[in-house]
């Protein structure tokens, strides 16, 4: 069973209508004179079974043929705007695929040098979306799970 720590969540059921960046987590301390770590890079992929999981919580809709590309990125700045390094990226996923419960990604972090700040970028093309909510988080273990739209009835 995997645990989801709220501190490791990039987004929790967040509406995305246009290209956006999730909450960004500081994963490596820069040398600010107060830091114990002077190397601004860390290899998160070297940690045993650290996964990034991205889920579609609410079905995506749009007037046009919108797509969303999801990428896990790190950068030296918290806005991921300097020269972000892409560690994982999906193809452009059409809105028809992005239905509630769809697992966009469940990927073990690749071994690489991650910069100080880590986040998920949602890139909307041929948009905007008129609906669509997503959750993205890090976890140390990934279970196959099924997410359902809010208010769903599950028969057992």
N, C-alpha and C positions, 0 to 999 in steps of 0.2 A: 504494500500500500504506500502510495506517495503522499507526502504532506506538502501543502502549499503555504508558504510563509508570506504573509502580506507584504513584508519588506522586500520580497523577491518578485513582486508583481510589477510588470511594466504598465499594464492596463487591466481594468476589471470591468467588463461589460460596458466599454466606452464606445459611444457613437462616433463613427468616422464618416464624414461626408466628402471631404477633400483630403489631399495629401497632408499627412500629419505625423508627428513624432510622439511616441508614448512618453510616459514618465521615464526619466533617465536615471540610472543607478551608477554611483561611483564605485568602481571595482578595484581601482589601483590608486594609491595615494601619491600625489606629486610631492616633490621636495619643496615644501613651503617653509622650511626652517623648523617646523613643529612636527614634521612627519618622521616616523620610524623607517619608512620605506623610501628609498631615493630613486628606485627604478620606476618610471612611469608606465611600464608594461607588465602585464601578468598573463600567464598562460592558463586561462580558465579551462581549456580543453584537457589539461593534464589532471584535473580533478576527476576522481572516479565518478562516472555516471552523472554528469551535470547536463541537464536537458533544457532546451527552450521549447515551450509548448505554446501554440497559438490556436485559439478556438474561435469559431463564429457563434456568437450567442443569439443574435437576431438576424434573420434573413436580410441580405442586402437587396435593395431595390434602387432603380434609377430610371430616369426618363429614357436615356439612351442605352447603348451597349457597354456599360461601365465594366472595368476590370480593376482588381486590386493586386498589387505586388507587395509582399511582406518581406522585410529584410531586417536581420539582426546586425547592428552596426556599433562600432566603438569609435571614439574620437578623443582628442585631447581636451575638447571643450564640451560643456554640459548640453549645448544646443545641437550637437552633432553636425555643426556647420563648417568646421575648419577644413578637414580632409578626412572624412569618415572612412573607416575601413569596414568593408562589408564581409561579414563572416559566414552568413548564410542568406540566401535569397530564393524566393519561390519564383515560379513563372507568373505571368500575368493571369490571375484567376478570374474567370468571367462571373458576373453577378449571379447567374443561374446556378453556379456551383456553390456559392456562398450562402448556404441555407443554415438555419439554426441547428446546432449540433455537429456541423462539419468541422473536422480536425484539419486545420490549415497546415500545421506542422507539429511534429513531435520528433525533434532531432537532437541527438547527443552533440554537445558543443564540439566543434572541431578544434584540434590542437593548433594553437596560433598565438601570436602576441596580441593581446587585447589592450587597447589604450585605456586611459583612466575612466572614461564614461561609456556606459553600455545602454542601448535602447533599441526599440523596434520602430522602424519607419513603415508607415502605411502609405503606399503610392497609388493614388486613384487616377486612372486614365479614362478618357471618354466619359467623365463624370459630369456633375457630381453625383454621389450617391444620395438618395432621398431617405434611405434607412440602411442600417447595418451597424451592429455592435460586436466588438471583439474583446477577447481576454488574451493576454500574453503574460507568461511568467517563466521563471527558472525553477527547476525542481531537481532534487538529487535522485529521484527515481520516477519513472513514468509508468503508470498503469494504463492499460487500455480501458478507456472510460467512454461513456456516451453522455453528451450534454443534451439537454432538452430545453425547448423554449419555456420561458416563465409561464406558469399556470398549466403546464401539460399534465395530463393524467397518465400514470404509468400502471398498467395492469400486471399483477403478479399472480 
